Amino acid sequence: SLCFPHKLWKMVESQRFQSIWWSEGGKCVAINEELFKEEVLGSGGPLRVFATQHMKSFLRQLNLYGFTKIQQDFQRSASLPEFLAEEAAASAHSEILYYYNPNFSREHPHLLEKCKRR
């Protein structure tokens, strides 16, 4: 089985998930918290990827692998898919979480090897 950063990478790259996507041109991971709980962490979800069913545990994993939460106070995303995902979340009043890790970037998949558990 894949380690956490590799699973996360596959999810963000996949078209199957509506609750998680690349933000900031592939430098950050954006997560629609409510939808993610339902779609990914939900106990019976067919898209179950992680062993946990709890958002807290998932966020702890992100932190253990060196991801830091960032505030989204810059302009709206330029890419259409990012913009639409943000708009959909805003209209549903869901919180969007943004996480950054210098070794987790859409343009540089080889850096995943550097995503080590603390």
N, CA, C and O of each residue as an XYZ file, in Angstrom:
472
protein
N       0.840     -1.200      0.000
C       0.000      0.000      0.000
C       0.874      1.250      0.000
O       2.012      1.221      0.469
N       0.351      2.315     -0.514
C       1.098      3.569     -0.630
C       1.149      4.311      0.697
O       0.245      4.189      1.524
N       2.210      5.078      0.890
C       2.289      5.892      2.105
C       1.409      7.133      1.922
O       0.964      7.439      0.816
N       1.171      7.827      3.012
C       0.232      8.944      3.036
C       0.451      9.980      1.927
O      -0.503     10.309      1.221
N       1.678     10.511      1.743
C       1.847     11.528      0.696
C       1.505     11.015     -0.710
O       0.959     11.758     -1.525
N       1.821      9.762     -0.989
C       1.512      9.200     -2.303
C       0.006      9.015     -2.501
O      -0.515      9.253     -3.591
N      -0.686      8.591     -1.448
C      -2.148      8.460     -1.523
C      -2.764      9.835     -1.785
O      -3.642      9.993     -2.633
N      -2.276     10.826     -1.028
C      -2.792     12.186     -1.164
C      -2.559     12.700     -2.578
O      -3.453     13.296     -3.178
N      -1.369     12.475     -3.109
C      -1.023     12.904     -4.470
C      -2.009     12.302     -5.481
O      -2.546     13.010     -6.333
N      -2.237     10.993     -5.374
C      -3.142     10.320     -6.308
C      -4.554     10.899     -6.219
O      -5.237     11.045     -7.233
N      -4.986     11.228     -4.996
C      -6.315     11.815     -4.811
C      -6.427     13.171     -5.476
O      -7.384     13.444     -6.201
N      -5.436     14.024     -5.224
C      -5.483     15.386     -5.742
C      -5.427     15.370     -7.272
O      -6.051     16.202     -7.931
N      -4.683     14.426     -7.824
C      -4.556     14.288     -9.276
C      -5.805     13.672     -9.915
O      -6.074     13.892    -11.096
N      -6.559     12.905     -9.137
C      -7.708     12.176     -9.664
C      -8.898     13.090     -9.946
O      -9.099     14.103     -9.276
N      -9.674     12.709    -10.944
C     -10.913     13.439    -11.258
C     -12.080     12.903    -10.424
O     -13.172     13.470    -10.448
N     -11.850     11.812     -9.687
C     -12.937     11.159     -8.942
C     -13.382     11.948     -7.718
O     -14.508     11.785     -7.248
N     -12.510     12.795     -7.203
C     -12.815     13.490     -5.950
C     -13.181     14.951     -6.199
O     -12.457     15.684     -6.873
N     -14.311     15.353     -5.643
C     -14.760     16.741     -5.763
C     -14.306     17.582     -4.580
O     -14.359     18.811     -4.628
N     -13.856     16.915     -3.510
C     -13.592     17.612     -2.250
C     -12.143     18.053     -2.075
O     -11.821     18.724     -1.094
N     -11.269     17.688     -3.004
C      -9.851     18.023     -2.846
C      -9.265     18.321     -4.220
O      -9.526     17.605     -5.187
N      -8.463     19.396     -4.297
C      -7.905     19.793     -5.584
C      -6.627     20.597     -5.381
O      -6.312     21.026     -4.271
N      -5.897     20.792     -6.481
C      -4.699     21.628     -6.446
C      -5.139     23.082     -6.425
O      -6.091     23.466     -7.105
N      -4.444     23.874     -5.646
C      -4.695     25.312     -5.609
C      -3.366     26.018     -5.859
O      -2.310     25.386     -5.864
N      -3.426     27.306     -6.062
C      -2.215     28.100     -6.285
C      -1.340     27.503     -7.376
O      -0.122     27.402     -7.227
N      -1.974     27.110     -8.473
C      -1.228     26.598     -9.605
C      -0.470     25.321     -9.313
O       0.578     25.066     -9.907
N      -0.997     24.514     -8.395
C      -0.372     23.232     -8.117
C       0.626     23.243     -6.979
O       1.382     22.288     -6.802
N       0.633     24.331     -6.198
C       1.573     24.410     -5.070
C       0.921     24.093     -3.733
O       1.612     23.801     -2.757
N      -0.400     24.149     -3.684
C      -1.130     23.894     -2.439
C      -2.233     22.873     -2.687
O      -2.666     22.650     -3.817
N      -2.667     22.267     -1.598
C      -3.808     21.367     -1.645
C      -4.971     22.106     -1.003
O      -4.848     22.637      0.100
N      -6.101     22.136     -1.702
C      -7.305     22.757     -1.155
C      -8.288     21.641     -0.823
O      -8.482     20.713     -1.608
N      -8.905     21.743      0.354
C      -9.836     20.712      0.810
C     -11.144     21.362      1.251
O     -11.156     22.226      2.128
N     -12.233     20.940      0.639
C     -13.558     21.372      1.067
C     -13.914     20.438      2.226
O     -14.283     19.283      2.018
N     -13.797     20.958      3.445
C     -13.866     20.125      4.638
C     -15.132     19.271      4.742
O     -15.049     18.062      4.955
N     -16.298     19.894      4.593
C     -17.552     19.136      4.743
C     -17.684     18.044      3.690
O     -18.047     16.910      4.003
N     -17.392     18.388      2.452
C     -17.504     17.419      1.367
C     -16.466     16.307      1.524
O     -16.744     15.147      1.219
N     -15.277     16.660      1.996
C     -14.201     15.679      2.195
C     -14.609     14.652      3.255
O     -14.368     13.455      3.103
N     -15.233     15.145      4.331
C     -15.700     14.245      5.394
C     -16.673     13.219      4.833
O     -16.613     12.036      5.168
N     -17.567     13.692      3.977
C     -18.590     12.844      3.379
C     -17.977     11.898      2.345
O     -18.152     10.681      2.408
N     -17.262     12.487      1.402
C     -16.776     11.766      0.229
C     -15.628     10.806      0.538
O     -15.599      9.684      0.031
N     -14.687     11.245      1.365
C     -13.470     10.464      1.583
C     -13.460      9.742      2.928
O     -13.097      8.568      3.003
N     -13.856     10.443      3.987
C     -13.769      9.855      5.312
C     -15.032      9.094      5.716
O     -15.016      8.323      6.676
N     -16.120      9.311      4.983
C     -17.378      8.630      5.284
C     -17.173      7.125      5.333
O     -16.530      6.549      4.455
N     -17.715      6.500      6.347
C     -17.436      5.085      6.603
C     -17.732      4.167      5.424
O     -16.938      3.275      5.126
N     -18.862      4.371      4.750
C     -19.208      3.460      3.669
C     -18.823      3.968      2.301
O     -19.168      3.358      1.289
N     -18.110      5.082      2.256
C     -17.787      5.678      0.966
C     -16.964      4.765      0.066
O     -15.973      4.183      0.507
N     -17.372      4.640     -1.195
C     -16.624      3.793     -2.138
C     -15.250      4.396     -2.453
O     -14.359      3.700     -2.940
N     -15.088      5.673     -2.178
C     -13.832      6.345     -2.472
C     -12.918      6.388     -1.256
O     -12.020      7.227     -1.180
N     -13.141      5.498     -0.318
C     -12.372      5.447      0.920
C     -10.893      5.234      0.619
O     -10.522      4.264     -0.043
N     -10.059      6.133      1.100
C      -8.637      6.071      0.794
C      -7.811      5.865      2.060
O      -6.828      5.124      2.061
N      -8.223      6.530      3.134
C      -7.458      6.496      4.370
C      -8.154      5.642      5.418
O      -9.372      5.462      5.381
N      -7.371      5.120      6.348
C      -7.918      4.242      7.378
C      -8.853      4.990      8.329
O      -9.778      4.399      8.887
N      -8.614      6.279      8.512
C      -9.399      7.039      9.479
C     -10.744      7.514      8.922
O     -10.925      7.652      7.712
N     -11.672      7.757      9.836
C     -12.960      8.347      9.466
C     -13.072      9.747     10.062
O     -14.120     10.385      9.960
N     -12.000     10.224     10.682
C     -12.060     11.492     11.404
C     -11.171     12.561     10.774
O     -10.007     12.319     10.456
N     -11.745     13.734     10.607
C     -11.016     14.855     10.006
C      -9.777     15.194     10.833
O      -8.714     15.477     10.283
N      -9.923     15.163     12.163
C      -8.803     15.490     13.046
C      -7.593     14.591     12.777
O      -6.456     15.060     12.731
N      -7.855     13.297     12.600
C      -6.781     12.339     12.336
C      -6.135     12.597     10.978
O      -4.916     12.505     10.831
N      -6.962     12.918      9.993
C      -6.428     13.221      8.662
C      -5.532     14.461      8.718
O      -4.444     14.473      8.143
N      -5.997     15.504      9.414
C      -5.215     16.743      9.523
C      -3.922     16.502     10.308
O      -2.896     17.118     10.018
N      -3.969     15.615     11.293
C      -2.774     15.255     12.055
C      -1.740     14.615     11.121
O      -0.545     14.896     11.218
N      -2.219     13.745     10.210
C      -1.324     13.129      9.223
C      -0.659     14.193      8.352
O       0.545     14.143      8.102
N      -1.462     15.157      7.894
C      -0.898     16.249      7.083
C       0.233     16.924      7.856
O       1.317     17.152      7.318
N      -0.032     17.240      9.119
C       0.977     17.921      9.942
C       2.217     17.060     10.156
O       3.342     17.559     10.114
N       2.008     15.767     10.386
C       3.134     14.848     10.587
C       4.053     14.790      9.370
O       5.258     14.576      9.498
N       3.469     14.981      8.192
C       4.257     14.934      6.959
C       4.721     16.316      6.501
O       5.130     16.494      5.354
N       4.653     17.290      7.406
C       5.236     18.602      7.118
C       4.366     19.585      6.361
O       4.866     20.587      5.849
N       3.059     19.313      6.282
C       2.163     20.271      5.638
C       1.817     21.362      6.641
O       1.634     21.085      7.827
N       1.730     22.583      6.176
C       1.307     23.676      7.049
C       0.044     24.307      6.481
O      -0.101     24.469      5.269
N      -0.855     24.655      7.374
C      -2.096     25.301      6.964
C      -1.783     26.739      6.613
O      -1.068     27.424      7.344
N      -2.322     27.197      5.491
C      -2.102     28.596      5.125
C      -3.441     29.296      4.979
O      -4.456     28.677      4.658
N      -3.424     30.577      5.217
C      -4.639     31.370      5.057
C      -4.764     31.772      3.596
O      -3.782     32.139      2.951
N      -5.968     31.698      3.094
C      -6.204     32.048      1.696
C      -6.672     33.491      1.652
O      -7.872     33.762      1.617
N      -5.712     34.425      1.654
C      -6.143     35.819      1.586
C      -5.639     36.476      0.309
O      -5.705     37.696      0.161
N      -5.129     35.651     -0.622
C      -4.722     36.198     -1.912
C      -5.922     36.175     -2.851
O      -7.014     35.769     -2.455
N      -5.726     36.604     -4.083
C      -6.822     36.683     -5.054
C      -7.429     35.306     -5.333
O      -6.859     34.263     -5.013
N      -8.602     35.358     -5.942
C      -9.265     34.124     -6.369
C      -8.353     33.387     -7.336
O      -7.528     34.001     -8.011
N      -8.500     32.088     -7.400
C      -7.671     31.276     -8.280
C      -7.884     31.645     -9.742
O      -8.989     31.988    -10.163
N      -6.811     31.569    -10.492
C      -6.872     31.922    -11.898
C      -7.417     30.784    -12.756
O      -8.094     31.025    -13.756
N      -7.123     29.543    -12.366
C      -7.558     28.428    -13.217
C      -9.046     28.161    -13.019
O      -9.567     28.273    -11.909
N      -9.709     27.814    -14.090
C     -11.154     27.603    -14.041
C     -11.575     26.506    -13.059
O     -12.493     26.731    -12.269
N     -10.932     25.311    -13.078
C     -11.376     24.279    -12.119
C     -11.229     24.723    -10.665
O     -12.111     24.464     -9.846
N     -10.118     25.390    -10.341
C      -9.916     25.889     -8.972
C     -10.996     26.892     -8.620
O     -11.597     26.825     -7.548
N     -11.240     27.825     -9.534
C     -12.226     28.877     -9.300
C     -13.608     28.272     -9.076
O     -14.311     28.666     -8.146
N     -14.002     27.325     -9.916
C     -15.323     26.702     -9.791
C     -15.461     25.930     -8.485
O     -16.515     25.963     -7.849
N     -14.397     25.235     -8.085
C     -14.437     24.488     -6.827
C     -14.596     25.450     -5.651
O     -15.353     25.181     -4.718
N     -13.876     26.576     -5.702
C     -13.966     27.566     -4.627
C     -15.352     28.207     -4.594
O     -15.909     28.440     -3.521
N     -15.899     28.488     -5.763
C     -17.243     29.071     -5.845
C     -18.286     28.114     -5.278
O     -19.167     28.523     -4.522
N     -18.184     26.843     -5.646
C     -19.140     25.837     -5.172
C     -19.073     25.727     -3.659
O     -20.105     25.654     -2.991
N     -17.866     25.717     -3.122
C     -17.710     25.615     -1.673
C     -18.247     26.858     -0.981
O     -18.882     26.768      0.070
N     -17.992     28.012     -1.571
C     -18.463     29.265     -0.977
C     -19.988     29.288     -0.942
O     -20.584     29.721      0.044
N     -20.618     28.824     -2.018
C     -22.078     28.851     -2.056
C     -22.679     27.835     -1.094
O     -23.824     27.980     -0.666
N     -21.906     26.803     -0.754
C     -22.401     25.807      0.202
C     -21.980     26.173      1.625
O     -22.260     25.437      2.571
N     -21.304     27.318      1.770
C     -20.809     27.797      3.064
C     -19.880     26.791      3.739
O     -19.850     26.690      4.965
N     -19.136     26.062      2.944
C     -18.184     25.107      3.510
C     -16.846     25.801      3.680
O     -16.497     26.712      2.930
N     -16.108     25.352      4.678
C     -14.783     25.918      4.855
C     -13.818     25.192      3.918
O     -13.853     23.969      3.782
N     -12.960     25.981      3.282
C     -11.924     25.382      2.464
C     -10.612     25.532      3.208
O     -10.234     26.630      3.616
N      -9.921     24.412      3.381
C      -8.635     24.399      4.061
C      -7.543     24.347      2.999
O      -7.652     23.610      2.019
N      -6.493     25.132      3.203
C      -5.371     25.137      2.264
C      -4.123     24.676      2.996
O      -3.769     25.206      4.048
N      -3.463     23.678      2.420
C      -2.244     23.147      3.028
C      -1.095     23.186      2.043
O      -1.248     22.902      0.855
N       0.068     23.550      2.578
C       1.259     23.697      1.742
C       2.398     22.840      2.283
O       2.605     22.740      3.493
N       3.124     22.230      1.367
C       4.344     21.507      1.706
C       5.286     21.734      0.521
O       4.919     21.467     -0.623
N       6.515     22.232      0.795
C       7.431     22.534     -0.318
C       7.752     21.309     -1.175
O       8.159     21.449     -2.329
N       7.572     20.111     -0.616
C       7.861     18.886     -1.360
C       6.613     18.235     -1.971
O       6.656     17.094     -2.429
N       5.515     18.976     -1.967
C       4.265     18.450     -2.522
C       3.778     19.452     -3.556
O       3.083     20.413     -3.223
N       4.144     19.226     -4.809
C       3.830     20.164     -5.879
C       3.454     19.405     -7.141
O       4.100     18.420     -7.497
N       2.415     19.863     -7.812
C       1.939     19.188     -9.022
C       3.044     19.097    -10.076
O       3.150     18.098    -10.787
N       3.857     20.138    -10.172
C       4.909     20.178    -11.196
C       6.108     19.290    -10.883
O       6.907     18.991    -11.771
N       6.240     18.865     -9.621
C       7.440     18.120     -9.216
C       7.113     16.860     -8.422
O       7.412     16.789     -7.230
N       6.502     15.862     -9.068
C       6.137     14.636     -8.343
C       7.332     13.904     -7.728
O       7.176     13.179     -6.745
N       8.517     14.092     -8.300
C       9.709     13.421     -7.766
C      10.033     13.872     -6.338
O      10.699     13.148     -5.597
N       9.568     15.057     -5.952
C       9.826     15.563     -4.597
C       9.047     14.806     -3.523
O       9.349     14.923     -2.336
N       8.051     14.036     -3.938
C       7.266     13.249     -2.976
C       8.156     12.385     -2.093
O       7.838     12.135     -0.931
N       9.272     11.933     -2.653
C      10.202     11.086     -1.896
C      10.727     11.809     -0.654
O      11.133     11.172      0.319
N      10.716     13.134     -0.697
C      11.207     13.929      0.436
C      10.136     14.181      1.499
O      10.434     14.698      2.575
N       8.899     13.816      1.194
C       7.807     13.960      2.162
C       7.912     12.845      3.189
O       7.317     11.779      3.026
N       8.662     13.094      4.232
C       8.880     12.063      5.245
C       8.086     12.398      6.498
O       7.839     13.561      6.819
N       7.695     11.334      7.194
C       6.987     11.506      8.459
C       7.963     12.040      9.500
O       9.096     11.568      9.594
N       7.528     13.015     10.274
C       8.397     13.628     11.277
C       8.701     12.657     12.399
O       9.422     13.002     13.336
